[in-house]
Structure formats: structure tokens, C-alpha cells
Amino acid sequence: MNASSFLRNLTAFSIFLILLLSFLSFKTDDKTIVVSKDGKGNFTTVQQAIDAVENGSSTRTKIVIKAGIYKEKITIPETKGAIVLEGENPQNTIITYDDFASKKNSEGKEIGTTGSSTVFIYSNNFTAKNVSFENSSGRVGQAVAVLTSGDRISFENCRFLGNQDTLYLKGVQDSPDKTKPSRNYFKNCYIEGTTDYIFGAGTGVFENCTIYSKETASYVTAASTPQENEFGFVFINSKIIGNAKENSVYLGRPWRPFAKTVYINCEINSTIKPEGWHNWNKPDAEKITFYAEFNSKGSGSDISKRVPWSHQITKKESKKYTTQNILKGKDNWNPSKSLE
């Protein structure tokens, strides 16, 4: 090879290398988006960052949210690729809005419970860490902070703030296809509310969480588990506490007939009524719901007055109530890996 050929090849290789490095750098930058209200990030609103995520991407996009109060309604479409929403900490990174079910839209019609949501999560493979999600409308009826209908959704160290209907695991609530999975995992989270403040058709595991019944609270859960699903809401090693009056709150009531809600190794305080569960004035529901506890502790854990149609599961039966077994599904999803 003569000198001129060598130089041409070297130049071509150098150009290729520069283009390759530029491409890789661009792709790396694409994977992290910073949201900051002071304009020092890529965007100033969370929705702008969501909109910038590539549809159908096979790689995760991390959206870092700097401290601040972000008053906005957020929609995460089902077309989006995997997203990690990460705040600085839940005390100073807050997404909030103040819609409520009876609020009128531009046509004069009520926006409804679903429409009241601050955050709509329709996509799969969504993760959030260190963020507070709030509906700040006050005690004005149904007012959702977060709605989920996607699958493989995880939250760690997040707060869900509201009153009635705070957290809506909608899942297939309005879908004719009841077989579509909608699995949700909550680790070290705080969820507060008054009435039915954890509700819906989705499957949810709440591990090491604090479930807080506020003053005037009445029902913690209102599951509408599809008949086809083995698991509905499962609370594991969590605290069921609050500042509601003693013996004033039910652990759950059935929004739909086949509701399933189970508490495993939970601390239950005196806000919970001795009878534990309510049938929503639907006696037939007593035959087909599955409401159960295992190894409850605390001042509200006395099982002697629980309604006779609820269950105290055995130690052997309790072994199937692990996070991995409940959420693995057909694809063997491991929610702990989603939080890495």
C-alpha cells in the first residue's frame, strides 16, 4: 500500500470513528432527560420530558426531576418506551393538580373520577422513584392523584397524596378484555386518603408501605379484581395507620363482585373497625370476594370480631403471597430489577 492510499484509508477511518462516537454520544444523551423549573435542565415541565421520550423505544429513558412543585396534569401514553421518573426526594419533588370528579369541562359535563387524575400512566414498564404525586383539590369527592392501566409499573419511595380515590389501579376496569395484565409494585411508599383511597381492577403489591387513613376516613380499599385474576391488592409488611377516629375505617369493600384484598404481616392500628370488612350493602358479594389476613399485628389486629365471610389464611397458604409469585405473570417479571 502506498502512502497516499494509506492516508486516504486513515482519513476515512477517522471520519467513521468520529461519526460513530458522535452517534453514541447522542444516543447516551437521549437516555437521560433533566426537568428543572429554573430552566437549567432540558425542559421546565414533566409533560415536555414525557413527550420527548421515543415511542416504542427498547431502552429506558430516565427523566430526572429537580426539586420543585410541578403543577400539571401528566399523561404517559401507551406508545411510550420504558421510563424511569426520578425525583430528588418526595418531600421536595411534587407533581400536583387540583381536578375532581364533579368539576365541569368546557362542555359543561363533569370530568368524572378518571378525568380527575393528576397523572395518567397508560404505558408499560414505567418506574418512579422519590416523587410525590398529589391531588390537591381537597375534600370534594373523588379526586385521583395517580391512575395506572399499563403493565409492569413500579414505585419506590414515592408519596400519593389526596383524599377520596387517591390511587386508582384502573387496569382493565373499562376494558372488555379482562385477561390483559396490569401489575403494579409499591416499595417503601406512603399512600394517604379518606374513602376508597386505593381502588380498581389492577393487581397491586404494597411492600413495606405506610397506608394512612386521614381524619374522617371510612374505607382503605375498594378493589374490583377481575374474576380471572388470582390476586388483587396485597399488602406485605406494611403499616395500616392514620389519625382517623378509633374503630372508624374498614380495610376494604368490594367495588365489583370478585374483589380480592389480602394483608400479610401488617401492622394494623386502632383506626380499623373490629369487623374489618364491609360488603357495600351487597350480601351476594360475601360469597365471591376474597378478603384475608395473615399474622396481623397491632391494636386493630384482633380477629375475633372480623366478619365471618373474611378469611384468616394459614402459614402454608401465606407462602404464595410473595411479591415475585404475585407479580411474575407469564413473562416472569421481576419488579425488583425495574427499580435498579
Helices and strands as residue ranges (DSSP letters): H 3-30, E 32-35, H 46-52, E 61-65, E 68-71, E 74-76, E 83-87, E 93-97, H 112-115, E 119-121, E 126-129, E 132-135, E 146-148, E 153-156, E 159-161, E 167-169, E 183-187, E 190-193, E 195-200, E 203-207, E 210-213, E 219-223, E 233-236, E 239-242, E 250-252, E 260-264, E 267-268, H 285-288, E 290-294, G 303-305, E 311-312, H 315-318, H 323-327, H 335-338
